[in-house]
Each structure stands twice: as structure tokens, then as C-alpha cells.
Amino acid sequence: MTATSVAKKLVGGAVGVLGAAGAAASHLAWYIRYQAEGTARDEADSET
């Protein structure tokens, strides 16, 4: 393997990990808000 292909694999893996971490953080924020407020969706979503 060349250094370029190794670097691309590492960067691609890092992007995937960051995406998964972001999704997990977003879900955790929703869960905490749900536990505190008791609503499954934002009020703006329920109006439509």
C-alpha cells in the first residue's frame, strides 16, 4: 500500500467515526430532552 491510500483509509475511517459520534450525541440530547419534557417531538413538528 502506498502512503496515500493508507492516509485515505484513515481519513475515511475518522469521518465515519465522527459521523457516528455526532449522531449518538444528537440522540442523547433528544433522549435527555424527552425525559425532562415528556414530549417525543418538538412543538413545531406537531403543528404540521
C-alpha positions as CSV (number, residue, x, y, z in Angstrom):
1,M,0.0,0.0,0.0
2,T,1.1,3.5,-0.7
3,A,1.1,6.2,1.9
4,T,-1.7,8.0,0.0
5,S,-4.0,5.0,0.2
6,V,-3.3,4.5,3.9
7,A,-4.0,8.2,4.6
8,K,-7.3,8.0,2.6
9,K,-8.4,5.0,4.6
10,L,-7.5,6.6,7.9
11,V,-9.3,9.8,7.0
12,G,-12.3,7.9,5.7
13,G,-12.5,5.9,9.0
14,A,-12.1,9.1,11.0
15,V,-15.0,10.7,9.1
16,G,-17.2,7.7,9.8
17,V,-16.4,7.7,13.5
18,L,-17.1,11.4,13.8
19,G,-20.4,11.0,12.0
20,A,-21.4,8.2,14.3
21,A,-20.4,10.2,17.4
22,G,-22.4,13.1,16.1
23,A,-25.5,11.0,15.6
24,A,-25.1,9.5,19.1
25,A,-24.7,12.9,20.7
26,S,-27.8,14.2,18.9
27,H,-29.8,11.2,20.0
28,L,-28.5,11.6,23.6
29,A,-29.6,15.2,23.6
30,W,-33.1,14.2,22.3
31,Y,-33.4,11.5,25.0
32,I,-32.5,13.9,27.8
33,R,-34.9,16.5,26.5
34,Y,-37.6,13.7,26.2
35,Q,-37.0,12.6,29.8
36,A,-37.2,16.2,31.0
37,E,-40.2,17.5,29.0
38,G,-42.0,14.2,28.2
39,T,-42.6,15.1,24.6
40,A,-41.5,12.9,21.7
41,R,-41.3,15.7,19.1
42,D,-40.7,19.5,19.0
43,E,-43.9,21.6,19.1
44,A,-43.2,22.9,15.6
45,D,-43.4,19.3,14.3
46,S,-46.7,18.5,15.9
47,E,-48.4,21.6,14.4
48,T,-48.0,20.4,10.8
